[in-house]
Amino acid sequence: MKKSKSLYHGHRFPAEVISCAVRWYFRFQLSLRDIEELLFERGVIVTYETIRCWCDKFGKGFAHWVKAVQRKPGSTWHLDEMFVTLRGEPHLLWRAVDERGAELDILLQKRRDKAAAKRFFKRVLRSSP
């Protein structure tokens, strides 16, 4: 039986360093230079250009992994309706929230619109169980 090569095979840095840098870049939306500085504080000397190459190469796989791990919405959900003021004007905010508090969808409109509310309900019902 053949042993498959690691995804990070042939790279100078360990897989933990590469995956940590890619995760920081996509998860926390840090700049490449910020990540370079954070790694330097931990004793890893790497350029921001190397981090950019890692993000280009491994970013797609990381995004697929995050999407697969992401929690599915709960079976029970609630709808909040509230008025908010934006730039001095009142707006109506609709939020669909599941039982764990995760937002399923948001709708913001200037005034109550029955047709838009129906479309919002249909979209939320289609996406949740």
N, CA, C and O atoms as a GROMACS GRO file, in nm:
protein
  516
    1MET      N    1   0.083  -0.118   0.000
    1MET     CA    2   0.000   0.000   0.000
    1MET      C    3   0.088   0.124   0.000
    1MET      O    4   0.180   0.136   0.082
    2LYS      N    5   0.061   0.218  -0.092
    2LYS     CA    6   0.140   0.340  -0.101
    2LYS      C    7   0.093   0.442   0.001
    2LYS      O    8  -0.026   0.456   0.028
    3LYS      N    9   0.188   0.511   0.057
    3LYS     CA   10   0.158   0.617   0.151
    3LYS      C   11   0.141   0.747   0.072
    3LYS      O   12   0.228   0.783  -0.008
    4SER      N   13   0.031   0.816   0.093
    4SER     CA   14   0.010   0.941   0.019
    4SER      C   15   0.096   1.051   0.078
    4SER      O   16   0.120   1.056   0.199
    5LYS      N   17   0.143   1.139  -0.009
    5LYS     CA   18   0.226   1.249   0.036
    5LYS      C   19   0.141   1.355   0.104
    5LYS      O   20   0.023   1.373   0.072
    6SER      N   21   0.202   1.423   0.197
    6SER     CA   22   0.134   1.530   0.267
    6SER      C   23   0.105   1.646   0.171
    6SER      O   24   0.177   1.665   0.072
    7LEU      N   25   0.001   1.720   0.201
    7LEU     CA   26  -0.034   1.836   0.120
    7LEU      C   27   0.079   1.940   0.123
    7LEU      O   28   0.098   2.016   0.028
    8TYR      N   29   0.153   1.941   0.234
    8TYR     CA   30   0.260   2.039   0.253
    8TYR      C   31   0.398   1.982   0.220
    8TYR      O   32   0.499   2.043   0.256
    9HIS      N   33   0.404   1.867   0.155
    9HIS     CA   34   0.531   1.803   0.123
    9HIS      C   35   0.615   1.895   0.033
    9HIS      O   36   0.565   1.951  -0.064
   10GLY      N   37   0.741   1.908   0.067
   10GLY     CA   38   0.834   1.989  -0.013
   10GLY      C   39   0.842   2.134   0.031
   10GLY      O   40   0.919   2.211  -0.026
   11HIS      N   41   0.767   2.171   0.131
   11HIS     CA   42   0.774   2.308   0.182
   11HIS      C   43   0.875   2.315   0.295
   11HIS      O   44   0.894   2.219   0.369
   12ARG      N   45   0.939   2.430   0.307
   12ARG     CA   46   1.044   2.448   0.406
   12ARG      C   47   0.990   2.453   0.548
   12ARG      O   48   1.057   2.407   0.641
   13PHE      N   49   0.870   2.508   0.565
   13PHE     CA   50   0.813   2.525   0.698
   13PHE      C   51   0.721   2.409   0.732
   13PHE      O   52   0.665   2.345   0.642
   14PRO      N   53   0.704   2.381   0.861
   14PRO     CA   54   0.614   2.272   0.900
   14PRO      C   55   0.469   2.302   0.864
   14PRO      O   56   0.431   2.417   0.845
   15ALA      N   57   0.391   2.197   0.854
   15ALA     CA   58   0.251   2.212   0.816
   15ALA      C   59   0.174   2.298   0.915
   15ALA      O   60   0.082   2.370   0.875
   16GLU      N   61   0.209   2.292   1.043
   16GLU     CA   62   0.139   2.370   1.144
   16GLU      C   63   0.156   2.520   1.120
   16GLU      O   64   0.061   2.596   1.138
   17VAL      N   65   0.274   2.561   1.081
   17VAL     CA   66   0.301   2.703   1.056
   17VAL      C   67   0.224   2.750   0.933
   17VAL      O   68   0.162   2.856   0.934
   18ILE      N   69   0.227   2.671   0.828
   18ILE     CA   70   0.159   2.709   0.704
   18ILE      C   71   0.008   2.716   0.726
   18ILE      O   72  -0.057   2.813   0.687
   19SER      N   73  -0.048   2.614   0.788
   19SER     CA   74  -0.193   2.612   0.808
   19SER      C   75  -0.237   2.722   0.904
   19SER      O   76  -0.346   2.777   0.888
   20CYS      N   77  -0.156   2.754   1.003
   20CYS     CA   78  -0.187   2.861   1.097
   20CYS      C   79  -0.190   2.996   1.025
   20CYS      O   80  -0.281   3.076   1.047
   21ALA      N   81  -0.091   3.021   0.939
   21ALA     CA   82  -0.086   3.147   0.865
   21ALA      C   83  -0.205   3.161   0.771
   21ALA      O   84  -0.265   3.268   0.762
   22VAL      N   85  -0.239   3.055   0.700
   22VAL     CA   86  -0.353   3.058   0.608
   22VAL      C   87  -0.483   3.078   0.684
   22VAL      O   88  -0.570   3.154   0.642
   23ARG      N   89  -0.497   3.009   0.798
   23ARG     CA   90  -0.618   3.023   0.879
   23ARG      C   91  -0.632   3.166   0.931
   23ARG      O   92  -0.742   3.222   0.927
   24TRP      N   93  -0.524   3.226   0.980
   24TRP     CA   94  -0.530   3.364   1.028
   24TRP      C   95  -0.570   3.459   0.916
   24TRP      O   96  -0.650   3.550   0.937
   25TYR      N   97  -0.515   3.437   0.798
   25TYR     CA   98  -0.544   3.527   0.687
   25TYR      C   99  -0.692   3.525   0.649
   25TYR      O  100  -0.753   3.630   0.630
   26PHE      N  101  -0.750   3.406   0.638
   26PHE     CA  102  -0.889   3.397   0.593
   26PHE      C  103  -0.989   3.412   0.707
   26PHE      O  104  -1.098   3.466   0.686
   27ARG      N  105  -0.956   3.365   0.824
   27ARG     CA  106  -1.053   3.370   0.934
   27ARG      C  107  -1.063   3.509   0.996
   27ARG      O  108  -1.174   3.555   1.023
   28PHE      N  109  -0.951   3.576   1.018
   28PHE     CA  110  -0.950   3.703   1.088
   28PHE      C  111  -0.927   3.822   0.996
   28PHE      O  112  -0.922   3.936   1.042
   29GLN      N  113  -0.912   3.798   0.868
   29GLN     CA  114  -0.893   3.901   0.766
   29GLN      C  115  -0.778   3.995   0.802
   29GLN      O  116  -0.789   4.117   0.791
   30LEU      N  117  -0.668   3.934   0.844
   30LEU     CA  118  -0.548   4.011   0.873
   30LEU      C  119  -0.472   4.035   0.744
   30LEU      O  120  -0.487   3.961   0.647
   31SER      N  121  -0.390   4.139   0.744
   31SER     CA  122  -0.306   4.163   0.626
   31SER      C  123  -0.188   4.065   0.629
   31SER      O  124  -0.157   4.006   0.733
   32LEU      N  125  -0.125   4.050   0.516
   32LEU     CA  126  -0.011   3.959   0.507
   32LEU      C  127   0.103   4.005   0.597
   32LEU      O  128   0.174   3.924   0.656
   33ARG      N  129   0.120   4.136   0.607
   33ARG     CA  130   0.226   4.190   0.692
   33ARG      C  131   0.194   4.170   0.841
   33ARG      O  132   0.285   4.152   0.922
   34ASP      N  133   0.065   4.175   0.876
   34ASP     CA  134   0.027   4.146   1.015
   34ASP      C  135   0.059   4.001   1.051
   34ASP      O  136   0.108   3.972   1.160
   35ILE      N  137   0.032   3.911   0.959
   35ILE     CA  138   0.061   3.769   0.983
   35ILE      C  139   0.212   3.747   0.991
   35ILE      O  140   0.259   3.669   1.074
   36GLU      N  141   0.286   3.816   0.905
   36GLU     CA  142   0.432   3.808   0.910
   36GLU      C  143   0.483   3.851   1.047
   36GLU      O  144   0.572   3.787   1.104
   37GLU      N  145   0.426   3.957   1.101
   37GLU     CA  146   0.466   4.007   1.233
   37GLU      C  147   0.426   3.910   1.345
   37GLU      O  148   0.504   3.887   1.438
   38LEU      N  149   0.306   3.854   1.336
   38LEU     CA  150   0.262   3.758   1.438
   38LEU      C  151   0.351   3.633   1.439
   38LEU      O  152   0.385   3.581   1.545
   39LEU      N  153   0.387   3.586   1.322
   39LEU     CA  154   0.475   3.469   1.315
   39LEU      C  155   0.616   3.504   1.365
   39LEU      O  156   0.680   3.421   1.429
   40PHE      N  157   0.663   3.626   1.336
   40PHE     CA  158   0.794   3.669   1.384
   40PHE      C  159   0.798   3.672   1.536
   40PHE      O  160   0.898   3.635   1.598
   41GLU      N  161   0.686   3.718   1.598
   41GLU     CA  162   0.679   3.719   1.745
   41GLU      C  163   0.686   3.578   1.802
   41GLU      O  164   0.724   3.561   1.918
   42ARG      N  165   0.651   3.478   1.723
   42ARG     CA  166   0.654   3.339   1.769
   42ARG      C  167   0.784   3.268   1.725
   42ARG      O  168   0.798   3.147   1.742
   43GLY      N  169   0.877   3.346   1.668
   43GLY     CA  170   1.006   3.290   1.632
   43GLY      C  171   1.016   3.234   1.492
   43GLY      O  172   1.114   3.167   1.460
   44VAL      N  173   0.916   3.258   1.408
   44VAL     CA  174   0.918   3.208   1.270
   44VAL      C  175   0.945   3.327   1.178
   44VAL      O  176   0.867   3.422   1.174
   45ILE      N  177   1.054   3.321   1.106
   45ILE     CA  178   1.090   3.429   1.015
   45ILE      C  179   1.047   3.389   0.874
   45ILE      O  180   1.103   3.298   0.814
   46VAL      N  181   0.948   3.460   0.824
   46VAL     CA  182   0.892   3.431   0.692
   46VAL      C  183   0.847   3.564   0.631
   46VAL      O  184   0.804   3.654   0.704
   47THR      N  185   0.857   3.577   0.500
   47THR     CA  186   0.816   3.702   0.436
   47THR      C  187   0.667   3.701   0.405
   47THR      O  188   0.604   3.595   0.398
   48TYR      N  189   0.612   3.820   0.387
   48TYR     CA  190   0.469   3.830   0.355
   48TYR      C  191   0.441   3.771   0.217
   48TYR      O  192   0.330   3.724   0.192
   49GLU      N  193   0.539   3.773   0.128
   49GLU     CA  194   0.521   3.717  -0.006
   49GLU      C  195   0.505   3.565   0.000
   49GLU      O  196   0.428   3.507  -0.076
   50THR      N  197   0.579   3.502   0.090
   50THR     CA  198   0.566   3.357   0.110
   50THR      C  199   0.427   3.324   0.163
   50THR      O  200   0.364   3.227   0.121
   51ILE      N  201   0.379   3.406   0.256
   51ILE     CA  202   0.245   3.386   0.312
   51ILE      C  203   0.140   3.402   0.203
   51ILE      O  204   0.042   3.328   0.199
   52ARG      N  205   0.160   3.499   0.114
   52ARG     CA  206   0.067   3.519   0.002
   52ARG      C  207   0.063   3.395  -0.088
   52ARG      O  208  -0.044   3.353  -0.132
   53CYS      N  209   0.179   3.337  -0.115
   53CYS     CA  210   0.183   3.216  -0.197
   53CYS      C  211   0.112   3.101  -0.127
   53CYS      O  212   0.041   3.023  -0.192
   54TRP      N  213   0.130   3.088   0.005
   54TRP     CA  214   0.060   2.984   0.080
   54TRP      C  215  -0.092   3.004   0.071
   54TRP      O  216  -0.166   2.908   0.052
   55CYS      N  217  -0.135   3.129   0.085
   55CYS     CA  218  -0.279   3.157   0.082
   55CYS      C  219  -0.337   3.127  -0.057
   55CYS      O  220  -0.449   3.078  -0.069
   56ASP      N  221  -0.260   3.157  -0.160
   56ASP     CA  222  -0.306   3.125  -0.296
   56ASP      C  223  -0.315   2.974  -0.317
   56ASP      O  224  -0.409   2.925  -0.379
   57LYS      N  225  -0.217   2.902  -0.264
   57LYS     CA  226  -0.210   2.758  -0.288
   57LYS      C  227  -0.306   2.678  -0.200
   57LYS      O  228  -0.371   2.585  -0.248
   58PHE      N  229  -0.316   2.714  -0.072
   58PHE     CA  230  -0.393   2.634   0.023
   58PHE      C  231  -0.525   2.697   0.064
   58PHE      O  232  -0.602   2.636   0.138
   59GLY      N  233  -0.554   2.817   0.017
   59GLY     CA  234  -0.675   2.888   0.058
   59GLY      C  235  -0.803   2.820   0.017
   59GLY      O  236  -0.900   2.817   0.093
   60LYS      N  237  -0.806   2.766  -0.103
   60LYS     CA  238  -0.928   2.701  -0.153
   60LYS      C  239  -0.962   2.578  -0.070
   60LYS      O  240  -1.078   2.556  -0.036
   61GLY      N  241  -0.861   2.498  -0.038
   61GLY     CA  242  -0.884   2.381   0.046
   61GLY      C  243  -0.930   2.420   0.186
   61GLY      O  244  -1.017   2.354   0.244
   62PHE      N  245  -0.873   2.527   0.239
   62PHE     CA  246  -0.915   2.576   0.371
   62PHE      C  247  -1.060   2.622   0.368
   62PHE      O  248  -1.135   2.596   0.462
   63ALA      N  249  -1.100   2.690   0.262
   63ALA     CA  250  -1.238   2.738   0.250
   63ALA      C  251  -1.336   2.620   0.242
   63ALA      O  252  -1.443   2.625   0.303
   64HIS      N  253  -1.300   2.515   0.169
   64HIS     CA  254  -1.385   2.396   0.162
   64HIS      C  255  -1.398   2.329   0.298
   64HIS      O  256  -1.506   2.282   0.336
   65TRP      N  257  -1.287   2.324   0.372
   65TRP     CA  258  -1.288   2.263   0.504
   65TRP      C  259  -1.377   2.341   0.600
   65TRP      O  260  -1.454   2.282   0.675
   66VAL      N  261  -1.369   2.474   0.596
   66VAL     CA  262  -1.450   2.558   0.684
   66VAL      C  263  -1.598   2.542   0.652
   66VAL      O  264  -1.681   2.534   0.742
   67LYS      N  265  -1.630   2.536   0.524
   67LYS     CA  266  -1.769   2.521   0.483
   67LYS      C  267  -1.825   2.386   0.527
   67LYS      O  268  -1.942   2.377   0.565
   68ALA      N  269  -1.744   2.281   0.522
   68ALA     CA  270  -1.789   2.148   0.563
   68ALA      C  271  -1.810   2.140   0.713
   68ALA      O  272  -1.901   2.071   0.760
   69VAL      N  273  -1.728   2.211   0.789
   69VAL     CA  274  -1.735   2.206   0.934
   69VAL      C  275  -1.844   2.299   0.988
   69VAL      O  276  -1.892   2.280   1.100
   70GLN      N  277  -1.882   2.397   0.909
   70GLN     CA  278  -1.980   2.496   0.953
   70GLN      C  279  -2.109   2.428   0.997
   70GLN      O  280  -2.158   2.335   0.933
   71ARG      N  281  -2.163   2.477   1.108
   71ARG     CA  282  -2.283   2.416   1.163
   71ARG      C  283  -2.403   2.438   1.073
   71ARG      O  284  -2.417   2.543   1.009
   72LYS      N  285  -2.489   2.339   1.068
   72LYS     CA  286  -2.614   2.350   0.995
   72LYS      C  287  -2.714   2.424   1.082
   72LYS      O  288  -2.709   2.413   1.205
   73PRO      N  289  -2.806   2.499   1.022
   73PRO     CA  290  -2.905   2.571   1.104
   73PRO      C  291  -2.997   2.474   1.176
   73PRO      O  292  -3.022   2.363   1.130
   74GLY      N  293  -3.046   2.519   1.292
   74GLY     CA  294  -3.135   2.436   1.372
   74GLY      C  295  -3.272   2.422   1.309
   74GLY      O  296  -3.305   2.490   1.212
   75SER      N  297  -3.351   2.332   1.365
   75SER     CA  298  -3.483   2.305   1.308
   75SER      C  299  -3.587   2.408   1.351
   75SER      O  300  -3.689   2.423   1.284
   76THR      N  301  -3.562   2.478   1.460
   76THR     CA  302  -3.654   2.581   1.507
   76THR      C  303  -3.592   2.717   1.484
   76THR      O  304  -3.474   2.738   1.515
   77TRP      N  305  -3.669   2.809   1.430
   77TRP     CA  306  -3.616   2.943   1.410
   77TRP      C  307  -3.722   3.046   1.444
   77TRP      O  308  -3.842   3.017   1.444
   78HIS      N  309  -3.675   3.167   1.471
   78HIS     CA  310  -3.761   3.277   1.512
   78HIS      C  311  -3.736   3.396   1.421
   78HIS      O  312  -3.630   3.408   1.360
   79LEU      N  313  -3.835   3.482   1.414
   79LEU     CA  314  -3.825   3.602   1.331
   79LEU      C  315  -3.835   3.724   1.420
   79LEU      O  316  -3.931   3.738   1.496
   80ASP      N  317  -3.737   3.812   1.410
   80ASP     CA  318  -3.738   3.939   1.484
   80ASP      C  319  -3.772   4.050   1.387
   80ASP      O  320  -3.726   4.052   1.273
   81GLU      N  321  -3.852   4.143   1.435
   81GLU     CA  322  -3.884   4.262   1.355
   81GLU      C  323  -3.859   4.382   1.445
   81GLU      O  324  -3.910   4.389   1.556
   82MET      N  325  -3.780   4.477   1.396
   82MET     CA  326  -3.752   4.595   1.478
   82MET      C  327  -3.726   4.715   1.387
   82MET      O  328  -3.690   4.700   1.271
   83PHE      N  329  -3.746   4.832   1.444
   83PHE     CA  330  -3.716   4.955   1.372
   83PHE      C  331  -3.580   5.004   1.416
   83PHE      O  332  -3.550   5.010   1.535
   84VAL      N  333  -3.497   5.040   1.318
   84VAL     CA  334  -3.366   5.097   1.345
   84VAL      C  335  -3.355   5.228   1.270
   84VAL      O  336  -3.422   5.248   1.168
   85THR      N  337  -3.271   5.317   1.320
   85THR     CA  338  -3.252   5.446   1.256
   85THR      C  339  -3.116   5.448   1.188
   85THR      O  340  -3.013   5.428   1.253
   86LEU      N  341  -3.116   5.471   1.058
   86LEU     CA  342  -2.992   5.481   0.980
   86LEU      C  343  -2.990   5.616   0.912
   86LEU      O  344  -3.079   5.649   0.834
   87ARG      N  345  -2.886   5.694   0.943
   87ARG     CA  346  -2.872   5.830   0.888
   87ARG      C  347  -2.996   5.914   0.913
   87ARG      O  348  -3.037   5.993   0.828
   88GLY      N  349  -3.054   5.897   1.030
   88GLY     CA  350  -3.169   5.977   1.069
   88GLY      C  351  -3.302   5.930   1.013
   88GLY      O  352  -3.405   5.991   1.042
   89GLU      N  353  -3.303   5.824   0.936
   89GLU     CA  354  -3.427   5.773   0.877
   89GLU      C  355  -3.462   5.638   0.940
   89GLU      O  356  -3.374   5.554   0.958
   90PRO      N  357  -3.590   5.615   0.973
   90PRO     CA  358  -3.629   5.486   1.030
   90PRO      C  359  -3.635   5.378   0.921
   90PRO      O  360  -3.684   5.402   0.811
   91HIS      N  361  -3.585   5.261   0.954
   91HIS     CA  362  -3.588   5.145   0.865
   91HIS      C  363  -3.643   5.026   0.943
   91HIS      O  364  -3.634   5.022   1.065
   92LEU      N  365  -3.698   4.932   0.871
   92LEU     CA  366  -3.750   4.810   0.930
   92LEU      C  367  -3.649   4.698   0.909
   92LEU      O  368  -3.607   4.672   0.796
   93LEU      N  369  -3.609   4.632   1.017
   93LEU     CA  370  -3.509   4.525   1.011
   93LEU      C  371  -3.576   4.394   1.050
   93LEU      O  372  -3.635   4.383   1.157
   94TRP      N  373  -3.567   4.295   0.961
   94TRP     CA  374  -3.618   4.161   0.985
   94TRP      C  375  -3.497   4.069   0.997
   94TRP      O  376  -3.406   4.075   0.914
   95ARG      N  377  -3.496   3.984   1.099
   95ARG     CA  378  -3.388   3.886   1.117
   95ARG      C  379  -3.448   3.751   1.145
   95ARG      O  380  -3.536   3.737   1.230
   96ALA      N  381  -3.403   3.650   1.073
   96ALA     CA  382  -3.441   3.512   1.101
   96ALA      C  383  -3.326   3.448   1.177
   96ALA      O  384  -3.212   3.446   1.130
   97VAL      N  385  -3.357   3.394   1.297
   97VAL     CA  386  -3.255   3.341   1.387
   97VAL      C  387  -3.295   3.199   1.427
   97VAL      O  388  -3.411   3.173   1.457
   98ASP      N  389  -3.197   3.106   1.427
   98ASP     CA  390  -3.230   2.969   1.469
   98ASP      C  391  -3.220   2.957   1.621
   98ASP      O  392  -3.191   3.056   1.689
   99GLU      N  393  -3.244   2.837   1.675
   99GLU     CA  394  -3.250   2.820   1.820
   99GLU      C  395  -3.116   2.841   1.890
   99GLU      O  396  -3.114   2.864   2.010
  100ARG      N  397  -3.005   2.832   1.817
  100ARG     CA  398  -2.873   2.855   1.874
  100ARG      C  399  -2.829   3.001   1.865
  100ARG      O  400  -2.723   3.038   1.916
  101GLY      N  401  -2.912   3.084   1.801
  101GLY     CA  402  -2.879   3.226   1.789
  101GLY      C  403  -2.805   3.262   1.662
  101GLY      O  404  -2.764   3.377   1.646
  102ALA      N  405  -2.786   3.168   1.572
  102ALA     CA  406  -2.718   3.195   1.446
  102ALA      C  407  -2.816   3.262   1.349
  102ALA      O  408  -2.929   3.216   1.333
  103GLU      N  409  -2.772   3.370   1.285
  103GLU     CA  410  -2.858   3.440   1.190
  103GLU      C  411  -2.870   3.360   1.061
  103GLU      O  412  -2.769   3.318   1.004
  104LEU      N  413  -2.992   3.339   1.018
  104LEU     CA  414  -3.016   3.269   0.892
  104LEU      C  415  -3.024   3.367   0.776
  104LEU      O  416  -2.972   3.339   0.668
  105ASP      N  417  -3.088   3.481   0.798
  105ASP     CA  418  -3.102   3.581   0.692
  105ASP      C  419  -3.144   3.714   0.754
  105ASP      O  420  -3.196   3.719   0.865
  106ILE      N  421  -3.120   3.823   0.680
  106ILE     CA  422  -3.154   3.958   0.724
  106ILE      C  423  -3.221   4.030   0.609
  106ILE      O  424  -3.182   4.014   0.493
  107LEU      N  425  -3.322   4.111   0.641
  107LEU     CA  426  -3.388   4.197   0.542
  107LEU      C  427  -3.402   4.335   0.603
  107LEU      O  428  -3.453   4.349   0.714
  108LEU      N  429  -3.358   4.438   0.533
  108LEU     CA  430  -3.368   4.576   0.577
  108LEU      C  431  -3.445   4.652   0.471
  108LEU      O  432  -3.409   4.649   0.354
  109GLN      N  433  -3.551   4.722   0.512
  109GLN     CA  434  -3.631   4.798   0.416
  109GLN      C  435  -3.678   4.928   0.479
  109GLN      O  436  -3.689   4.938   0.601
  110LYS      N  437  -3.706   5.026   0.395
  110LYS     CA  438  -3.747   5.158   0.445
  110LYS      C  439  -3.887   5.155   0.504
  110LYS      O  440  -3.914   5.222   0.604
  111ARG      N  441  -3.976   5.080   0.444
  111ARG     CA  442  -4.113   5.071   0.496
  111ARG      C  443  -4.163   4.929   0.479
  111ARG      O  444  -4.102   4.849   0.408
  112ARG      N  445  -4.273   4.899   0.543
  112ARG     CA  446  -4.327   4.764   0.532
  112ARG      C  447  -4.374   4.738   0.391
  112ARG      O  448  -4.451   4.815   0.333
  113ASP      N  449  -4.325   4.628   0.337
  113ASP     CA  450  -4.360   4.589   0.201
  113ASP      C  451  -4.402   4.443   0.206
  113ASP      O  452  -4.319   4.355   0.231
  114LYS      N  453  -4.528   4.417   0.182
  114LYS     CA  454  -4.582   4.282   0.196
  114LYS      C  455  -4.516   4.184   0.100
  114LYS      O  456  -4.484   4.072   0.138
  115ALA      N  457  -4.496   4.226  -0.025
  115ALA     CA  458  -4.436   4.137  -0.124
  115ALA      C  459  -4.292   4.103  -0.086
  115ALA      O  460  -4.249   3.988  -0.100
  116ALA      N  461  -4.215   4.204  -0.038
  116ALA     CA  462  -4.077   4.178   0.002
  116ALA      C  463  -4.072   4.087   0.123
  116ALA      O  464  -3.984   4.001   0.133
  117ALA      N  465  -4.165   4.104   0.217
  117ALA     CA  466  -4.169   4.017   0.335
  117ALA      C  467  -4.199   3.873   0.295
  117ALA      O  468  -4.141   3.780   0.350
  118LYS      N  469  -4.290   3.853   0.200
  118LYS     CA  470  -4.321   3.718   0.153
  118LYS      C  471  -4.200   3.654   0.087
  118LYS      O  472  -4.172   3.536   0.110
  119ARG      N  473  -4.127   3.730   0.005
  119ARG     CA  474  -4.005   3.678  -0.058
  119ARG      C  475  -3.902   3.641   0.048
  119ARG      O  476  -3.833   3.539   0.036
  120PHE      N  477  -3.892   3.724   0.151
  120PHE     CA  478  -3.798   3.697   0.260
  120PHE      C  479  -3.834   3.566   0.330
  120PHE      O  480  -3.746   3.483   0.354
  121PHE      N  481  -3.962   3.548   0.363
  121PHE     CA  482  -4.007   3.424   0.428
  121PHE      C  483  -3.979   3.303   0.340
  121PHE      O  484  -3.932   3.200   0.390
  122LYS      N  485  -4.006   3.313   0.212
  122LYS     CA  486  -3.981   3.200   0.122
  122LYS      C  487  -3.833   3.166   0.116
  122LYS      O  488  -3.797   3.048   0.115
  123ARG      N  489  -3.747   3.269   0.111
  123ARG     CA  490  -3.603   3.246   0.103
  123ARG      C  491  -3.554   3.179   0.231
  123ARG      O  492  -3.472   3.087   0.225
  124VAL      N  493  -3.603   3.224   0.347
  124VAL     CA  494  -3.560   3.164   0.474
  124VAL      C  495  -3.611   3.021   0.484
  124VAL      O  496  -3.538   2.932   0.528
  125LEU      N  497  -3.735   2.998   0.444
  125LEU     CA  498  -3.791   2.863   0.451
  125LEU      C  499  -3.719   2.766   0.358
  125LEU      O  500  -3.705   2.649   0.391
  126ARG      N  501  -3.674   2.815   0.243
  126ARG     CA  502  -3.601   2.731   0.148
  126ARG      C  503  -3.464   2.692   0.204
  126ARG      O  504  -3.418   2.580   0.183
  127SER      N  505  -3.399   2.784   0.275
  127SER     CA  506  -3.264   2.758   0.322
  127SER      C  507  -3.260   2.682   0.453
  127SER      O  508  -3.158   2.620   0.484
  128SER      N  509  -3.368   2.685   0.533
  128SER     CA  510  -3.367   2.616   0.662
  128SER      C  511  -3.460   2.495   0.656
  128SER      O  512  -3.547   2.488   0.570
  129PRO      N  513  -3.442   2.400   0.747
  129PRO     CA  514  -3.524   2.279   0.743
  129PRO      C  515  -3.670   2.306   0.780
  129PRO      O  516  -3.751   2.214   0.782
   0.00000   0.00000   0.00000
